[in-house]
Amino acid sequence: MKRALVLIAVVCLLVAVGTSRVLAHSGEWGPVTFSDLTQQVFIHNDEEPFKGFVQLNVSNGTDFYWTDFHFMITSVNGSNISATIFVDGMQGDLNCDPTSSQSGLTWTIDNNPTGSVMNLYFAADPVAPGSSAWFKIYTDNSTYKEMFGVCSYPTIPEPASMFALLSGLVGVAGFGLRKRR
């Protein structure tokens, strides 16, 4: 029980340490180094026109090649994020598609009222360990005009995610066997 509480406290501390503020809507974050695969949250204090681009500059401080990167809208202090969305395609004369330093970029968007998600994929041009990359995305917060957070993170590429899953299962099984004795 104590180990679980310590683990939860460490995760909360890592998320808190990875939090920074951005004051203008269209702007730039970073450079941010991901030394592990823990998500980092950027708090966004929005201003007129409550929509625009933001660019995140990242460095890969892990031992893994990144083939995808993810963004998620999060609530800050109970803010209403139900209409804060990621936008792509043409908006009038403005192309709002995400862009990146990585070639072959594709993406999916799930504009969910509990937290919109944008997934960027670039398997043909992964971000190597020790390398840097940038991602530029477009958000629209013009309905409720409230502060929101943007959580960003790379994912564990295969087969590393299978290794993480299996090592977790072995750990749980070992813990269960230890409790039985």
N, C-alpha and C positions, 0 to 999 in steps of 0.2 A: 504494500500500500504506500509506504514512504517513497519507494522508488518511482511509483507512478506519479506521485505529487511532485517529486523533484523533476521528472521528465516534463510534466506539464508546465512547471515554473520556468524551465530552461527554454521551452518552445515559446512561451509568452515573452520572455526576455529577448529572444532573438528577433521576434516580430517587432517588438518595441524599438530595439536598436536599429532595425532596418527601416524605420519610419523617418521621412523627411517631408518638408513643406514646399509647395510650389505656389507662388502668389499670382501669377498671371495665367490666363487661359492658354493662349498659344505660347509655347515656350519649350525649354529644354531641361531635361533631368539628367544628372550624371556628371561625370562618369561614375557608374556604380559597378563595383566588383562583386560578382557572385562567387564566393569561395566554397560554397556548398550549394545544394539545390533548394535551400529554404526560400520561401516567397518573401518579397520585400514590398512594403506598402508605402505609397506616396500620397500624402494628403493634398488635395487640390482645392484651394480657395478660389472659386470661380468669379469672374467678372464679365462685363459686357464684352461681346455679344452672347456669352454663355455657350459658345461652341467654337471649336478650332482644333488645330493640330498641336500635338506635343511629341517631342522626340526624346527617346530614352537611349542614352549611350551606356553600353555595358561592356564589361571585361569578363572573360571566362577564366575564373580562378580555380576551376575544378579539373579533374583528370578525365573528364568526359567530353566528347564532341557533341555540341548541341545541334540538333536538327529541327527544333521547334522552340517557340517562345510563346508565353501566354499572358494575357491581360484580363483582369476582372474588375468591374466596378464594385466598390464596397461602400457601405454606409459609414459615416463618421458622426459619432455622438447622436445617433438616431435620425440622421438626415434622410429625407425621402429620396431614394434613388430609383423609384419604380419607372421613371421616364428618362433616366440618364442612359444614353445608348452610345454604342459605337456605330459609325457611319462609314459606308464605302460607296463607290460609284459616283456618278456626276450629281452635284447639287448646284443646279444652275450652270454657271460657267466653271465651277470649281470641281476638280477631280479629287475626291476624298478617299481614294483607295490607299490602304497602308503601303508604305515603302520601307526599304531596308537596304543596308549595305550588302546583304546576302542576295545572290542571284537566284532566280527560280522561285520567288516568293509566291506562295498561295495562302489562303486564309479561309476561316469560317467565322461567322458571327452568330451568337445566340443572344438576342436582346431580350433577356429574361427580367421581369419586374423585380426579382429578388437579387439581381446582380448580373448585368450583362457580361458576356465573355467573348473575347476575340482570341482565336488561336492562329498563330502564324507558323507556316511550315516552309522549310528551305533545305530539304534533304540533299539536294544536289550540291549545296555549298555550305556545309556545316561550319559552325564557329569552333575552331580548334582550341584546345587548352592553351591559355596564355594569350589568346587573340582577343580583339575587341570587335564590336559590332554596334550598329544603331538601328532603331526601329522607330518609325514615325506613324502615329495613329491619329484618327480624328474622332472626337467625342462631341455629343450634342446634349446639353443640359438646360435647354431653353424653356422647358416646361415649368419646373419647380425652382430652378436657379439656386440650388443649395450646394454647400460644400460636399465633396465626395472624395473617396479614396480610390486609387488605382493600384491593385495588387499585381505584381509581375513576377514571373518565375520561368526558368527553363525546366525541361523535364528530363528524367533519366532515360537515356536511349536504350534500346534493346541491345544486348541481353542483360544489361545492368539492372533494369527494372525487375527482371525475373530473378536475378541474384538477390536483390533487396527483398522481394516477396518471399523467396524460399528461406533466406536467413531469418526473416521475421517469423515465419511459420515454425522453423526449427527452434527459435527462441521461445515462442509460446508453448510448444510441445515440451521443451526442456523445463520450463517453469511449471507446467502442469505436472510433470513427472516428479519434480522436486517437492511439490506440495503434497503429493500422495504419500511420500515416504515418511 
